[in-house]
Amino acid sequence: MDNRNFQVRAIGEIAIRCVDYEAMVAFYRDVIGLSLMNDPDDNPIAFFRIAEGFGGHTAVLALFRHDVEGAGRALGSPKPPRTGPASPLHHLAVSLPWDEQDAVMAWYEHIGRAYDVEFFDWVGWRGIFTLDPDGNTVELVAKDPDHR
């Protein structure tokens, strides 16, 4: 059917069930530098602003305690989720300008955080990869402005 009459324009939210909710909140706030939109101490869900988003919906990262129900009738679980290679989530990527990637690497080195850098020549992207406290791979990616 070709008469869909809609087109997705952006990611509105990425939601992760956490094994260690407090450590994950601290990582995305203090290491990655995302701004909190609510107080995670009074809420089992932390919302972080990623970017302005599209159509008035801020692009957000939501961290859920694994035992909490979420939107869309997503049930909580008393058992923590599988993470790392056992998780269905391959990785999470957030974008930033190319000229800020040196600052990311300097920051990671300053705080003693392990990371890897990969180049994707076919699209001109460079990704800086690290792991969050639950073992999820997190990429900070940018496009080389000189890539054609």
TORBA-355980 format. One record per residue: residue number from 1; x, y, z of N, C-alpha, C, O, CB in turn; residue in one letter. Coordinates in Angstrom, 1 decimal. Glycine has a CB too. Example, Ala and Ser with C-alpha at 12.3 -4.5 7.8 and 13.67 -1.06 7.14 Angstrom:
BEGIN
SITE   i   n_px   n_py   n_pz  ca_px  ca_py  ca_pz   c_px   c_py   c_pz   o_px   o_py   o_pz  cb_px  cb_py  cb_pz aa
SITE   1   13.2   -5.7    7.8   12.3   -4.5    7.8   13.2   -3.3    7.8   14.2   -3.3    8.5   11.3   -4.5    9.0  A
SITE   2   12.8   -2.2    7.1   13.7   -1.1    7.1   12.9    0.0    7.9   13.4    1.1    8.0   14.1   -0.6    5.7  S
This chain:
BEGIN
SITE   i   n_px   n_py   n_pz  ca_px  ca_py  ca_pz   c_px   c_py   c_pz   o_px   o_py   o_pz  cb_px  cb_py  cb_pz aa
SITE   1    0.9   -1.2    0.0    0.0    0.0    0.0    0.9    1.2    0.0    1.7    1.4    0.9   -1.0    0.0    1.2  M
SITE   2    0.7    2.1   -1.0    1.6    3.3   -1.1    0.9    4.6   -0.6    1.5    5.6   -0.6    1.9    3.5   -2.5  D
SITE   3   -0.3    4.5   -0.2   -1.1    5.7    0.3   -1.1    5.8    1.8   -2.1    6.0    2.4   -2.5    5.6   -0.2  N
SITE   4    0.1    5.8    2.3    0.3    5.9    3.8   -0.1    7.2    4.3   -0.7    7.3    5.4    1.7    5.6    4.2  R
SITE   5    0.2    8.3    3.6   -0.2    9.7    3.9    0.5   10.2    5.2   -0.1   11.1    5.8   -1.7    9.8    4.1  N
SITE   6    1.6    9.7    5.6    2.4   10.2    6.7    3.8    9.9    6.4    4.1    8.9    5.7    1.9    9.7    8.1  F
SITE   7    4.7   10.6    7.1    6.2   10.4    7.0    6.8   10.7    8.3    6.7   11.8    8.8    6.8   11.2    5.8  Q
SITE   8    7.5    9.8    8.9    8.2   10.0   10.2    9.3   11.0    9.9   10.0   10.9    8.9    8.8    8.7   10.8  V
SITE   9    9.5   12.0   10.8   10.5   13.0   10.6   11.6   13.0   11.6   12.7   13.6   11.3    9.8   14.3   10.6  R
SITE  10   11.4   12.4   12.8   12.5   12.4   13.8   12.2   11.4   14.8   11.1   10.9   14.9   12.6   13.8   14.4  A
SITE  11   13.2   11.1   15.6   13.0   10.3   16.8   12.5   11.2   17.9   13.1   12.2   18.2   14.3    9.5   17.3  I
SITE  12   11.4   10.8   18.5   10.8   11.6   19.6   11.3   11.2   21.0   11.6   12.0   21.8    9.3   11.5   19.6  G
SITE  13   11.5    9.9   21.2   12.0    9.4   22.5   12.7    8.0   22.3   12.3    7.2   21.5   10.8    9.3   23.5  E
SITE  14   13.7    7.9   23.1   14.3    6.6   23.3   14.1    6.2   24.8   14.5    7.0   25.6   15.9    6.6   22.9  I
SITE  15   13.6    5.1   25.1   13.3    4.7   26.4   14.1    3.4   26.8   14.0    2.4   26.0   11.8    4.5   26.7  A
SITE  16   14.8    3.4   27.9   15.6    2.3   28.3   15.2    1.8   29.7   15.1    2.6   30.6   17.1    2.6   28.3  I
SITE  17   14.9    0.5   29.8   14.7   -0.1   31.1   16.0   -0.3   31.8   16.9   -0.9   31.2   13.9   -1.4   31.1  R
SITE  18   16.2    0.2   33.0   17.5    0.2   33.6   17.7   -0.9   34.6   16.8   -1.3   35.4   17.8    1.5   34.3  C
SITE  19   18.9   -1.5   34.7   19.3   -2.4   35.8   19.6   -1.6   37.0   19.1   -1.8   38.1   20.5   -3.3   35.3  V
SITE  20   20.4   -0.5   36.8   20.9    0.4   37.9   20.4    1.8   37.6   21.2    2.6   37.0   22.4    0.3   38.1  D
SITE  21   19.2    2.1   37.9   18.6    3.4   37.6   19.4    4.6   38.0   19.6    5.5   37.2   17.2    3.5   38.2  Y
SITE  22   19.9    4.6   39.3   20.6    5.7   39.8   21.9    5.9   39.0   22.3    7.1   38.7   20.9    5.6   41.3  E
SITE  23   22.6    4.8   38.8   23.9    5.0   38.0   23.7    5.4   36.6   24.5    6.2   36.1   24.6    3.6   38.0  A
SITE  24   22.6    5.0   36.0   22.3    5.4   34.6   21.9    6.9   34.6   22.4    7.6   33.7   21.1    4.5   34.1  M
SITE  25   21.1    7.3   35.5   20.8    8.8   35.6   22.1    9.6   35.7   22.3   10.6   35.0   19.8    9.1   36.8  V
SITE  26   23.0    9.2   36.6   24.2    9.9   36.8   25.1    9.9   35.6   25.7   10.9   35.2   25.0    9.3   38.0  A
SITE  27   25.2    8.8   34.9   26.0    8.7   33.6   25.5    9.6   32.6   26.2   10.4   32.0   26.0    7.3   33.1  F
SITE  28   24.2    9.6   32.3   23.7   10.4   31.2   23.7   11.9   31.5   23.7   12.7   30.7   22.2   10.0   30.8  Y
SITE  29   23.6   12.2   32.8   23.6   13.6   33.3   25.1   14.1   33.4   25.4   15.1   32.8   23.0   13.7   34.7  R
SITE  30   25.9   13.3   34.1   27.3   13.8   34.4   28.4   13.5   33.4   29.3   14.2   33.2   27.7   13.2   35.7  D
SITE  31   28.2   12.3   32.7   29.2   12.0   31.7   28.8   12.5   30.3   29.6   13.1   29.6   29.4   10.4   31.7  V
SITE  32   27.6   12.1   29.9   27.2   12.5   28.5   26.7   14.0   28.5   26.9   14.7   27.5   26.0   11.6   28.0  I
SITE  33   26.2   14.5   29.6   25.9   15.9   29.7   24.5   16.3   29.3   24.2   17.4   29.0   26.8   16.7   28.9  G
SITE  34   23.6   15.3   29.3   22.2   15.6   28.9   21.5   16.3   30.1   21.8   16.1   31.3   21.4   14.3   28.6  L
SITE  35   20.6   17.2   29.8   19.8   18.0   30.8   18.6   17.2   31.2   17.8   16.8   30.4   19.5   19.4   30.3  S
SITE  36   18.4   17.1   32.5   17.2   16.5   33.0   16.0   17.4   32.9   16.1   18.7   33.0   17.3   16.2   34.5  L
SITE  37   14.8   16.8   32.5   13.6   17.6   32.4   12.7   17.4   33.6   11.7   18.1   33.8   12.8   17.1   31.1  M
SITE  38   13.0   16.5   34.5   12.3   16.2   35.7   13.2   15.8   36.8   14.4   15.7   36.6   11.2   15.1   35.5  N
SITE  39   12.7   15.6   38.0   13.5   15.2   39.2   13.5   13.7   39.3   12.4   13.2   39.7   13.1   15.9   40.5  D
SITE  40   14.6   13.0   39.0   14.5   11.6   39.1   14.5   11.0   40.5   14.1    9.8   40.7   15.8   11.0   38.4  P
SITE  41   14.8   11.9   41.5   14.7   11.4   42.9   13.2   11.2   43.3   12.9   10.4   44.2   15.4   12.4   43.8  D
SITE  42   12.3   11.9   42.6   10.9   11.9   43.0   10.1   11.1   41.9    8.8   11.1   41.9   10.3   13.2   43.1  D
SITE  43   10.8   10.4   41.0   10.1    9.8   39.9   10.8    8.5   39.5   12.1    8.6   39.4    9.9   10.8   38.7  N
SITE  44   10.2    7.4   39.2   10.9    6.2   38.7   11.3    6.3   37.2   11.8    5.3   36.7   10.0    5.0   39.0  P
SITE  45   11.0    7.4   36.6   11.4    7.6   35.2   12.1    9.0   35.1   11.6   10.0   35.6   10.1    7.6   34.2  I
SITE  46   13.3    9.0   34.5   14.0   10.2   34.3   13.9   10.6   32.8   14.2    9.7   31.9   15.5   10.0   34.7  A
SITE  47   13.6   11.8   32.6   13.5   12.3   31.2   14.7   13.3   31.0   14.8   14.3   31.7   12.1   13.0   30.9  F
SITE  48   15.5   13.0   29.9   16.6   13.9   29.5   16.3   14.5   28.2   15.8   13.9   27.3   17.9   13.1   29.5  F
SITE  49   16.6   15.8   28.1   16.4   16.5   26.8   17.6   16.2   25.9   18.8   16.3   26.3   16.3   18.0   27.0  R
SITE  50   17.4   15.7   24.7   18.4   15.4   23.7   18.6   16.6   22.8   19.6   17.1   22.6   18.2   14.1   22.9  I
SITE  51   17.4   17.1   22.2   17.4   18.2   21.3   16.0   18.7   21.2   15.1   18.2   21.7   18.0   17.7   19.9  A
SITE  52   15.9   19.8   20.4   14.6   20.5   20.2   13.6   19.5   19.7   12.4   19.6   20.0   14.8   21.6   19.3  E
SITE  53   14.0   18.6   18.8   13.0   17.7   18.2   12.3   18.2   17.0   12.8   19.1   16.3   12.1   17.3   19.3  G
SITE  54   11.1   17.7   16.8   10.3   18.1   15.7    8.8   18.3   16.1    8.3   17.6   16.9   10.3   16.9   14.6  F
SITE  55    8.2   19.4   15.5    6.8   19.6   15.7    6.4   19.9   17.2    5.3   19.6   17.5    6.0   18.5   15.2  G
SITE  56    7.3   20.5   17.9    7.0   20.8   19.3    7.2   19.7   20.3    7.1   19.9   21.5    5.6   21.2   19.4  G
SITE  57    7.7   18.5   19.9    8.0   17.4   20.8    9.5   17.3   20.9   10.2   17.1   20.0    7.5   16.0   20.2  H
SITE  58   10.0   17.6   22.1   11.4   17.5   22.4   11.9   16.1   22.2   11.2   15.1   22.6   11.7   18.0   23.9  T
SITE  59   13.0   15.9   21.6   13.6   14.6   21.5   14.2   14.3   22.9   15.0   15.0   23.4   14.8   14.5   20.4  A
SITE  60   13.8   13.1   23.5   14.2   12.8   24.8   14.8   11.4   24.9   14.5   10.5   24.1   13.0   12.9   25.8  V
SITE  61   15.6   11.2   26.0   16.0    9.9   26.4   15.2    9.7   27.8   15.4   10.5   28.7   17.5    9.8   26.6  L
SITE  62   14.5    8.6   27.9   13.8    8.3   29.1   14.4    7.0   29.7   14.6    6.0   29.0   12.2    8.0   28.8  A
SITE  63   14.8    7.1   31.0   15.3    6.0   31.7   14.2    5.5   32.7   13.8    6.3   33.5   16.6    6.4   32.4  L
SITE  64   13.8    4.3   32.6   12.8    3.7   33.5   13.5    2.7   34.4   14.3    1.9   34.1   11.7    3.0   32.6  F
SITE  65   13.1    2.8   35.7   13.4    1.7   36.6   12.7    0.4   35.9   11.6    0.5   35.4   12.9    1.9   38.0  R
SITE  66   13.4   -0.7   35.9   12.9   -1.9   35.2   11.6   -2.4   35.7   10.9   -3.1   35.0   13.9   -3.0   35.3  H
SITE  67   11.2   -2.0   36.9    9.9   -2.6   37.5    8.7   -1.6   37.3    7.7   -1.8   37.9   10.1   -2.8   39.0  D
SITE  68    8.9   -0.6   36.5    7.9    0.4   36.4    7.1    0.3   35.0    7.8    0.0   34.0    8.5    1.8   36.5  V
SITE  69    5.8    0.4   35.1    5.0    0.4   33.8    5.3    1.7   33.1    5.5    2.8   33.7    3.5    0.2   34.1  E
SITE  70    5.2    1.6   31.8    5.4    2.8   31.0    4.2    3.1   30.0    3.3    2.3   30.0    6.7    2.7   30.2  G
SITE  71    4.4    4.1   29.2    3.4    4.4   28.2    3.3    3.3   27.2    4.1    2.4   27.1    3.8    5.7   27.5  A
SITE  72    2.1    3.2   26.5    1.9    2.2   25.5    1.7    0.8   26.2    1.8   -0.2   25.5    3.1    2.1   24.6  G
SITE  73    1.2    0.8   27.4    0.9   -0.4   28.2    2.2   -1.3   28.3    2.0   -2.5   28.5   -0.2   -1.1   27.4  R
SITE  74    3.4   -0.7   28.3    4.6   -1.5   28.6    4.7   -1.8   30.0    4.7   -1.0   30.9    5.8   -0.7   28.1  A
SITE  75    4.7   -3.1   30.3    4.7   -3.6   31.7    6.1   -3.5   32.3    7.1   -3.7   31.6    4.1   -5.0   31.8  L
SITE  76    6.1   -3.3   33.6    7.4   -3.4   34.3    7.7   -4.9   34.6    6.9   -5.7   34.4    7.4   -2.6   35.6  G
SITE  77    8.9   -5.1   35.1    9.3   -6.5   35.4   10.1   -6.5   36.7   11.0   -5.6   36.9   10.1   -7.1   34.2  S
SITE  78    9.8   -7.4   37.6   10.7   -7.5   38.8   12.1   -7.9   38.5   13.0   -7.7   39.3   10.0   -8.4   39.8  P
SITE  79   12.3   -8.5   37.4   13.6   -9.0   37.0   14.3   -8.0   36.1   13.7   -7.5   35.1   13.5  -10.4   36.2  K
SITE  80   15.6   -7.6   36.4   16.2   -6.6   35.5   16.4   -7.1   34.1   16.5   -8.3   33.9   17.6   -6.3   36.1  P
SITE  81   16.5   -6.2   33.1   16.6   -6.7   31.7   18.1   -7.2   31.4   19.0   -6.9   32.2   16.3   -5.5   30.8  P
SITE  82   18.2   -7.9   30.3   19.5   -8.3   29.9   20.1   -7.1   29.2   19.4   -6.4   28.5   19.5   -9.5   29.0  R
SITE  83   21.4   -6.9   29.3   22.1   -5.8   28.7   23.3   -6.3   28.0   23.6   -7.5   27.9   22.5   -4.7   29.8  T
SITE  84   24.0   -5.3   27.4   25.3   -5.6   26.6   24.9   -6.5   25.5   23.9   -6.4   24.8   26.3   -6.3   27.5  G
SITE  85   25.8   -7.5   25.2   25.6   -8.4   24.0   24.3   -9.2   24.1   23.8   -9.7   23.1   26.8   -9.3   23.9  P
SITE  86   23.8   -9.4   25.3   22.6  -10.2   25.5   21.3   -9.4   25.2   20.2  -10.0   25.2   22.5  -10.8   26.9  A
SITE  87   21.5   -8.1   25.1   20.3   -7.2   24.9   19.9   -7.1   23.4   20.8   -7.2   22.6   20.6   -5.8   25.5  S
SITE  88   18.6   -6.9   23.2   18.2   -6.7   21.8   18.7   -5.3   21.3   18.6   -5.0   20.1   16.7   -6.8   21.6  P
SITE  89   19.0   -4.4   22.2   19.5   -3.0   21.9   21.0   -3.1   21.4   21.8   -3.5   22.2   19.4   -2.0   23.0  L
SITE  90   21.3   -2.8   20.2   22.7   -2.9   19.7   23.4   -1.7   20.2   24.5   -1.9   20.9   22.7   -2.9   18.2  H
SITE  91   23.0   -0.5   20.0   23.6    0.7   20.6   22.6    1.9   20.5   21.7    1.8   19.7   24.9    1.0   20.0  H
SITE  92   23.0    2.9   21.2   22.3    4.2   21.2   23.2    5.2   20.7   24.3    5.3   21.2   21.7    4.5   22.6  L
SITE  93   22.8    6.0   19.7   23.7    7.0   19.1   23.0    8.4   19.2   21.8    8.5   19.0   24.0    6.7   17.6  A
SITE  94   23.7    9.4   19.7   23.3   10.7   19.7   24.3   11.6   19.0   25.5   11.3   18.9   23.1   11.3   21.2  V
SITE  95   23.8   12.6   18.3   24.6   13.4   17.4   25.1   14.7   18.1   24.5   15.3   19.0   23.8   13.8   16.2  S
SITE  96   26.3   15.1   17.6   26.8   16.4   18.0   27.7   16.9   16.9   27.9   16.2   15.9   27.6   16.3   19.3  L
SITE  97   28.1   18.2   16.9   28.9   18.7   15.8   30.3   18.0   15.8   30.9   17.6   16.8   29.1   20.2   16.0  P
SITE  98   30.8   17.9   14.6   32.1   17.3   14.3   33.2   18.0   15.2   34.1   17.3   15.8   32.5   17.4   12.8  W
SITE  99   33.2   19.3   15.3   34.3   20.0   16.0   34.2   19.9   17.5   35.0   20.4   18.2   34.2   21.5   15.6  D
SITE 100   33.1   19.2   18.0   33.1   18.9   19.5   33.5   17.5   19.8   33.6   17.2   21.0   31.6   19.1   19.9  E
SITE 101   33.8   16.7   18.8   34.3   15.3   19.1   35.6   15.3   19.8   35.8   14.4   20.7   34.3   14.5   17.9  Q
SITE 102   36.5   16.2   19.5   37.8   16.2   20.2   37.6   16.5   21.7   38.3   15.9   22.6   38.7   17.3   19.7  D
SITE 103   36.6   17.3   22.0   36.2   17.6   23.4   35.7   16.4   24.1   35.9   16.1   25.3   35.2   18.8   23.5  A
SITE 104   34.9   15.6   23.4   34.4   14.3   23.9   35.5   13.4   24.3   35.6   12.9   25.5   33.4   13.6   22.9  V
SITE 105   36.5   13.2   23.4   37.6   12.3   23.7   38.5   12.9   24.9   38.9   12.1   25.7   38.5   12.1   22.5  M
SITE 106   38.7   14.2   24.9   39.4   14.8   26.0   38.7   14.6   27.3   39.3   14.3   28.3   39.7   16.3   25.7  A
SITE 107   37.4   14.8   27.3   36.6   14.6   28.5   36.7   13.1   29.0   36.9   12.9   30.2   35.1   14.9   28.2  W
SITE 108   36.5   12.2   28.1   36.6   10.8   28.5   37.9   10.5   29.1   38.0    9.7   30.1   36.3    9.9   27.3  Y
SITE 109   39.0   11.0   28.5   40.3   10.7   29.0   40.5   11.4   30.4   41.1   10.8   31.2   41.4   11.3   28.0  E
SITE 110   40.0   12.6   30.5   40.1   13.3   31.8   39.4   12.5   32.9   39.9   12.5   34.1   39.4   14.7   31.7  H
SITE 111   38.2   11.9   32.6   37.5   11.2   33.7   37.9    9.7   33.7   37.3    8.9   34.5   36.0   11.3   33.5  I
SITE 112   38.8    9.2   32.9   39.3    7.8   32.9   38.3    6.9   32.3   38.3    5.7   32.6   39.6    7.4   34.2  G
SITE 113   37.5    7.3   31.3   36.5    6.5   30.7   37.0    5.9   29.4   37.6    6.6   28.6   35.2    7.3   30.4  R
SITE 114   36.9    4.5   29.3   37.3    3.8   28.1   36.4    4.2   26.9   35.2    4.4   27.1   37.3    2.3   28.3  A
SITE 115   37.0    4.3   25.7   36.2    4.6   24.5   36.9    4.1   23.3   38.1    3.8   23.3   35.9    6.1   24.4  Y
SITE 116   36.1    3.9   22.2   36.7    3.5   20.9   36.2    4.5   19.9   35.1    5.1   20.0   36.3    2.1   20.5  D
SITE 117   36.9    4.8   18.8   36.5    5.6   17.8   36.5    4.8   16.5   37.4    4.1   16.2   37.5    6.8   17.6  V
SITE 118   35.4    5.0   15.8   35.2    4.3   14.5   34.8    5.3   13.4   34.1    6.3   13.7   34.2    3.2   14.5  E
SITE 119   35.4    5.1   12.2   35.0    5.9   11.0   34.2    5.2   10.1   34.4    4.0    9.8   36.3    6.4   10.3  F
SITE 120   33.1    5.8    9.6   32.2    5.2    8.6   32.3    6.0    7.3   31.5    6.9    7.0   30.7    5.2    9.1  F
SITE 121   33.4    5.7    6.5   33.8    6.5    5.4   32.6    6.6    4.4   32.6    7.7    3.7   35.0    5.9    4.7  D
SITE 122   31.8    5.6    4.2   30.8    5.7    3.2   29.8    6.8    3.4   29.1    7.2    2.5   30.1    4.3    3.1  W
SITE 123   29.6    7.3    4.6   28.7    8.4    4.9   29.4    9.6    5.6   28.8   10.6    5.8   27.6    7.9    5.8  V
SITE 124   30.7    9.4    5.9   31.5   10.5    6.5   31.2   10.7    7.9   31.4   11.8    8.5   31.2   11.8    5.8  G
SITE 125   30.8    9.7    8.6   30.6    9.8   10.1   31.7    9.3   10.9   32.5    8.4   10.5   29.3    9.0   10.4  W
SITE 126   31.9    9.9   12.1   32.8    9.3   13.1   32.1    9.1   14.3   31.4   10.0   14.8   34.1   10.3   13.3  R
SITE 127   32.2    7.9   14.9   31.5    7.6   16.2   32.5    7.4   17.3   33.5    6.7   17.1   30.6    6.4   16.0  G
SITE 128   32.2    8.0   18.5   33.0    7.7   19.7   32.1    6.9   20.6   31.0    7.3   21.0   33.4    9.1   20.4  I
SITE 129   32.5    5.7   20.9   31.7    4.7   21.6   32.2    4.4   23.0   33.4    4.4   23.2   31.7    3.3   20.8  F
SITE 130   31.3    4.3   23.9   31.6    3.9   25.3   30.5    3.1   25.8   29.5    2.9   25.1   31.9    5.2   26.2  T
SITE 131   30.6    2.6   27.0   29.5    1.8   27.6   28.9    2.6   28.8   29.6    3.3   29.6   30.0    0.5   28.1  L
SITE 132   27.6    2.5   28.9   26.9    3.1   30.1   27.0    2.1   31.2   27.4    1.0   31.0   25.4    3.5   29.8  D
SITE 133   26.5    2.5   32.4   26.6    1.6   33.6   25.9    0.2   33.4   26.3   -0.7   34.1   26.1    2.3   34.8  P
SITE 134   24.9    0.2   32.6   24.2   -1.1   32.4   24.8   -1.9   31.3   24.3   -3.0   31.0   22.7   -0.8   32.1  D
SITE 135   25.9   -1.4   30.7   26.5   -2.2   29.6   26.0   -1.9   28.2   26.4   -2.6   27.3   26.4   -3.6   29.9  G
SITE 136   25.2   -0.9   28.1   24.7   -0.5   26.7   25.8    0.3   26.0   26.4    1.1   26.7   23.4    0.3   26.8  N
SITE 137   26.0    0.1   24.7   26.9    0.9   24.0   26.3    2.2   23.6   25.1    2.3   23.1   27.4    0.1   22.7  T
SITE 138   27.0    3.3   23.9   26.6    4.6   23.6   27.5    5.3   22.6   28.7    5.3   22.9   26.4    5.5   24.9  V
SITE 139   27.0    5.8   21.5   27.8    6.4   20.5   27.5    7.9   20.4   26.3    8.3   20.4   27.6    5.8   19.1  E
SITE 140   28.6    8.7   20.4   28.4   10.2   20.1   29.0   10.3   18.7   30.1   10.2   18.4   29.2   11.1   21.1  L
SITE 141   28.1   10.6   17.7   28.4   10.6   16.3   28.3   12.0   15.7   27.4   12.8   16.0   27.5    9.6   15.6  V
SITE 142   29.1   12.2   14.7   29.1   13.4   13.9   29.5   13.1   12.5   30.2   12.2   12.2   30.1   14.5   14.6  A
SITE 143   29.1   14.0   11.6   29.4   13.9   10.2   30.6   14.9    9.9   30.6   16.1   10.3   28.2   14.2    9.3  K
SITE 144   31.6   14.4    9.2   32.7   15.2    8.8   32.2   16.3    7.8   31.6   15.9    6.7   33.8   14.4    8.1  D
SITE 145   32.3   17.6    8.1   31.8   18.6    7.2   32.4   18.7    5.8   31.9   19.2    4.9   31.9   20.0    7.9  P
SITE 146   33.6   18.0    5.7   34.3   18.0    4.4   33.9   16.8    3.6   34.4   16.7    2.4   35.8   18.0    4.6  D
SITE 147   33.1   15.9    4.1   32.7   14.7    3.4   31.7   15.0    2.3   30.8   15.8    2.6   32.2   13.6    4.3  H
SITE 148   31.9   14.5    1.2   31.0   14.7    0.0   30.3   13.5   -0.3   29.4   13.5   -1.2   31.7   15.3   -1.2  R
